[in-house]
Amino acid sequence: MVMPRKAQHIDICLNEQVDSDIDYWTDITLVHNALPEIDMDEIDTSIELFGKKLQAPIVIAAITGGFDGATDINRNLAIGAGRVGVGMGIGSQRAAIEEPEMAGTYDIVKGNNVPLMIGNIGAPQLIQQGDKAAFGIDACKTAMDMIDADILAIHLNFAQEIGQIEGDTKARGCLEAIRQVASELPVIAKETGAGLSKDVATRLKDAGVRGFDIGGMSGTSFSAVEFHRAVRDDNSRLKRMGDTFWNWGIPTPISLKTADVGLPMIATGGIKNGLDVARSIVMGASSAGIAKQVLAAAMESGDAVETELRLIISELKGAMFLTGCRNIEELAGASKVITGITATWFEGLGGMG
């Protein structure tokens, strides 16, 4: 029996090397404060994001849905997010829009007191792809109602689509479609591993989106995921595409600067621990998005997800203590040094760091 595509993605992320070749977060060093003059227990990690109060600047980024095994994963993620008080995004809800019997793999997240729930529809699905009709406002509303979402992410994943045999590669009209949805629903734009440039961020802001999930290069490469699918399917063309574009994109720390057009930004892409969360805040993020780091825990239990999230928050507090920052606002202004290839990126962009 052939494993469903979404199940393949989970299996590959858990068992294959799918990260980009460079961890750009290690180029961001926070300057140590040997006299922090604060007590660890007075540190406040809470934030407000899209009108919702989170206990830490963390969102579980979109992972999965749409196949039987996704039900337990999403349940466990929601349990952990609700107990700890952080946000959560859901995987693309296209499967449940096209096959309503799949809705249970998503709506399992309801009733867990997740303070910020983010729905998910792909930008390619907002326009007609061959004989596949475009999703309209009603489909987007269905996606939000399915999980009681506070806001809808419209994801941009064309770097992945070019590596899929079933990929949707018609992009003309996406911006106008996003504009139409954003005129009626609260929307953020979400990249899925290749980052956002200044031009794209500006156009999306003008289209009415309320923020961004940066989804930059540094963590899971979905070109790499599709490479491994192609290897398993013995598809030489898509294997070549996945290999060629494995490291395509704008690194997340860079994209936090290029996409800074005055809207909230979730820094997804390579966040592995609480120090990376702190680094993302110092680089301009409103919060950090974490996916792969909690996936293994989600395969186990809600308790395991809660444990992992609390460890990450402990690391975040450690970074705040060692930089003398009482709250996230102070952390955003902490001193940093940018080195390595990330510094080279900034030099190439005109010193935007």
C-alpha positions in Angstrom: 0.0 0.0 0.0 1.3 3.4 -1.0 1.9 5.8 1.9 -0.2 9.0 1.6 1.9 12.1 0.6 1.4 13.8 4.0 2.3 10.7 5.8 5.5 10.5 3.7 6.4 14.0 4.7 6.1 13.2 8.4 8.1 9.9 8.0 10.8 11.7 6.0 11.1 14.6 8.5 11.5 12.1 11.3 13.9 9.8 9.6 15.9 11.6 6.9 18.3 14.5 6.8 16.2 17.4 5.6 17.8 20.5 7.1 19.4 23.2 5.1 23.2 22.8 5.0 23.8 25.9 7.2 22.3 26.8 10.5 22.2 30.6 10.2 21.1 31.2 13.8 24.6 30.3 15.1 25.8 33.4 13.4 23.8 35.5 15.8 25.5 35.9 19.1 23.9 37.7 22.1 26.3 39.8 24.1 26.7 38.4 27.7 25.8 40.7 30.6 27.9 39.6 33.6 25.9 41.9 35.9 22.3 41.4 34.8 20.8 43.0 38.0 17.6 41.0 37.7 16.3 37.9 39.4 15.5 34.9 37.2 12.1 34.5 38.6 11.0 38.1 37.7 11.5 37.5 34.0 8.3 37.8 32.0 8.2 35.9 28.7 4.6 36.8 27.8 3.6 38.7 24.6 0.5 39.7 22.7 0.3 38.5 19.2 -2.6 39.2 16.8 -4.7 40.3 19.8 -4.1 37.2 21.8 -2.0 36.8 25.0 0.7 34.1 24.9 2.8 33.0 27.8 5.9 32.9 25.6 6.8 34.2 22.1 6.3 30.8 20.6 4.0 29.4 18.0 3.9 25.7 17.0 4.3 26.2 13.3 2.1 24.3 10.8 3.0 20.6 10.6 0.3 18.3 9.3 -3.2 17.1 8.8 -5.2 15.2 6.2 -4.3 11.6 6.9 -5.2 9.2 9.7 -1.9 9.5 11.6 -2.2 13.3 11.8 -5.1 13.1 14.3 -2.9 12.0 17.2 -0.1 14.4 16.2 -2.4 17.4 16.2 -4.2 16.4 19.4 -0.8 16.1 21.2 0.4 19.4 19.8 -2.8 21.2 20.9 -2.6 19.7 24.4 0.9 20.9 24.8 0.2 24.3 23.4 -2.9 24.8 25.5 -1.2 23.8 28.8 1.8 26.0 28.2 -0.1 28.9 26.7 1.6 29.3 23.3 0.1 29.5 19.8 -0.4 26.8 17.2 -0.7 26.6 13.5 -2.3 23.6 11.6 -1.0 21.9 8.5 -2.6 22.8 5.1 -6.3 22.2 5.3 -6.7 21.5 1.6 -7.3 17.8 2.3 -10.3 18.5 4.5 -11.8 21.1 2.1 -11.6 18.5 -0.8 -12.4 15.5 1.4 -14.6 16.6 4.4 -14.1 13.2 6.1 -10.5 14.3 6.8 -11.8 17.2 9.0 -11.3 15.1 12.1 -7.6 15.1 11.6 -7.7 18.9 12.1 -10.6 19.7 14.4 -9.2 17.5 17.0 -7.3 20.6 18.2 -10.5 22.3 19.4 -11.2 22.4 23.2 -7.6 22.6 24.3 -7.5 26.3 25.2 -4.8 27.1 22.7 -4.6 30.9 23.0 -3.9 31.6 19.3 -5.0 29.1 16.6 -3.9 29.6 13.0 -5.7 28.0 10.1 -3.9 27.2 6.8 -4.7 27.3 3.1 -2.3 27.4 0.3 -2.0 30.3 -2.1 -1.8 28.0 -5.1 -5.2 26.7 -4.1 -6.7 30.2 -4.3 -6.4 30.1 -8.1 -7.4 27.5 -10.7 -4.7 24.8 -11.2 -5.6 23.0 -14.4 -8.9 21.3 -13.9 -8.8 21.9 -10.1 -11.2 24.8 -9.2 -9.9 27.6 -7.0 -10.8 27.9 -3.4 -12.9 30.9 -2.6 -13.9 32.8 0.5 -16.3 30.0 1.6 -13.5 27.5 1.6 -11.4 29.8 3.7 -14.2 30.3 6.1 -14.7 26.6 6.3 -11.0 26.1 7.2 -11.2 28.7 10.0 -14.5 27.3 11.4 -13.1 23.8 11.3 -10.6 24.6 14.1 -12.0 27.8 15.5 -9.1 29.7 14.1 -8.3 33.2 15.2 -6.5 34.0 12.0 -5.8 32.2 8.6 -2.4 31.6 7.2 -2.1 31.6 3.4 1.0 29.7 2.7 3.4 30.3 -0.1 5.3 27.1 -1.0 6.3 27.3 -4.7 9.8 26.1 -3.9 8.2 22.8 -2.8 5.6 22.7 -5.5 8.3 22.6 -8.3 9.6 19.4 -6.7 6.3 17.5 -6.5 4.9 15.3 -9.2 1.5 16.7 -8.1 2.8 20.2 -7.6 0.7 23.3 -8.4 2.9 25.7 -10.3 0.5 28.3 -11.6 1.2 31.4 -9.6 -0.4 34.2 -11.7 -3.2 35.8 -9.8 -2.2 34.7 -6.3 -1.7 38.2 -4.9 -5.1 39.4 -6.0 -6.6 36.2 -4.5 -4.9 36.9 -1.2 -6.2 40.5 -1.4 -9.7 39.3 -1.8 -9.5 36.9 1.2 -7.8 39.4 3.4 -10.6 41.9 2.7 -13.0 39.6 4.5 -10.9 37.5 6.9 -7.9 38.1 9.2 -5.0 36.8 7.2 -1.2 36.3 7.6 1.1 35.2 4.8 3.3 32.2 5.5 6.4 31.1 3.6 7.4 27.5 4.1 11.2 27.5 4.0 12.4 30.1 1.4 11.8 33.4 3.3 10.2 36.7 2.2 11.9 39.6 0.4 11.2 43.2 1.0 9.3 43.5 -2.3 7.1 40.5 -1.5 6.4 41.7 2.1 5.5 45.1 0.8 3.1 43.8 -1.8 1.5 41.5 0.8 1.1 44.3 3.3 -0.6 46.4 0.6 -2.9 43.4 -0.1 -4.1 43.6 3.5 -2.4 40.8 5.4 -1.9 41.4 9.1 1.5 39.8 9.5 3.9 37.1 8.4 5.2 33.7 9.2 8.6 34.2 7.7 9.3 30.5 7.0 12.9 31.2 6.0 15.8 29.0 5.1 17.8 27.5 8.0 15.7 24.6 9.1 13.7 22.0 7.3 14.0 22.3 3.5 10.9 21.1 1.7 13.0 20.7 -1.4 15.0 18.2 0.6 11.8 16.5 1.7 10.7 16.2 -1.9 14.2 14.9 -2.8 13.7 12.0 -0.5 10.2 11.3 -1.8 11.7 11.3 -5.3 14.4 8.8 -4.2 11.7 6.5 -2.8 9.6 6.8 -6.0 12.7 6.4 -8.3 11.9 9.7 -10.0 15.2 11.0 -11.4 13.9 14.4 -12.5 12.3 15.3 -9.2 15.3 13.9 -7.3 17.5 16.3 -9.4 15.1 19.2 -8.6 15.1 18.5 -4.9 18.9 18.3 -4.8 19.4 21.5 -6.9 17.1 23.6 -4.7 17.9 22.0 -1.4 19.4 25.3 0.0 17.2 27.7 -2.0 15.8 30.8 -0.2 16.5 33.7 2.1 17.8 32.6 5.6 15.3 33.3 8.4 17.5 35.8 10.3 18.0 37.8 7.0 14.3 37.6 6.1 13.4 39.1 9.5 15.1 42.3 8.2 14.0 42.1 4.5 10.4 41.5 5.4 10.2 44.1 8.2 7.5 46.4 6.9 5.9 47.2 10.3 3.8 44.0 10.7 4.1 41.2 13.3 6.5 38.5 12.2 6.8 34.9 13.3 10.3 33.6 12.8 10.0 30.0 11.5 12.9 28.1 10.1 15.6 26.5 12.1 14.4 27.3 15.6 15.8 24.4 17.7 15.9 25.8 21.3 15.1 28.7 23.5 18.4 30.4 22.6 17.2 30.5 19.0 13.9 31.9 20.1 15.8 34.7 21.9 18.0 35.2 18.8 14.9 35.6 16.6 13.4 38.2 19.0 16.7 40.2 18.9 16.6 40.0 15.1 13.1 41.6 15.0 10.6 38.7 15.3 7.4 39.1 17.3 7.6 35.3 18.1 9.4 32.2 17.0 7.8 29.3 15.1 8.8 25.8 16.0 7.9 22.6 14.1 10.4 19.9 13.7 11.7 20.4 17.3 8.3 19.3 18.7 7.4 16.7 16.0 9.0 13.8 17.7 7.4 14.7 21.0 4.0 14.9 19.2 4.4 11.3 18.0 4.6 10.3 21.7 2.0 12.3 23.8 0.7 15.7 24.8 2.8 15.4 28.0 5.9 15.0 25.8 5.0 18.2 23.8 4.4 20.1 27.0 7.7 19.0 28.4 9.6 20.0 25.3 7.9 23.4 25.2 8.7 24.1 28.9 12.4 23.2 28.2 12.5 25.7 25.4 10.9 28.4 27.5 13.5 27.6 30.3 16.3 28.1 27.7 14.6 31.4 26.6 14.6 32.6 30.2 18.2 31.7 30.6 19.1 33.8 27.5 17.1 36.7 28.9 18.7 36.4 32.3 22.2 36.3 30.8 21.5 39.5 28.8 19.8 41.3 31.6 16.3 41.4 30.0 13.2 41.4 32.2 10.7 41.0 29.4 10.4 40.4 25.6 10.4 44.1 24.8 13.8 44.5 26.5 15.1 41.4 24.8 14.2 42.9 21.4 16.8 45.6 22.1 19.6 43.4 23.5 23.1 43.7 22.0 24.1 41.2 19.3 27.0 40.4 17.1 26.4 39.0 13.5 29.2 37.0 12.0 29.8 34.4 9.3 27.8 33.9 6.2 24.8 35.8 7.7 27.0 38.9 8.0 28.0 38.4 4.4 24.3 38.4 3.5 23.8 41.7 5.3 26.8 43.2 3.5 25.4 42.1 0.2 22.0 43.7 1.1 23.6 47.0 2.1 24.2 46.5 5.8 20.6 46.0 6.8 21.8 44.4 10.1 
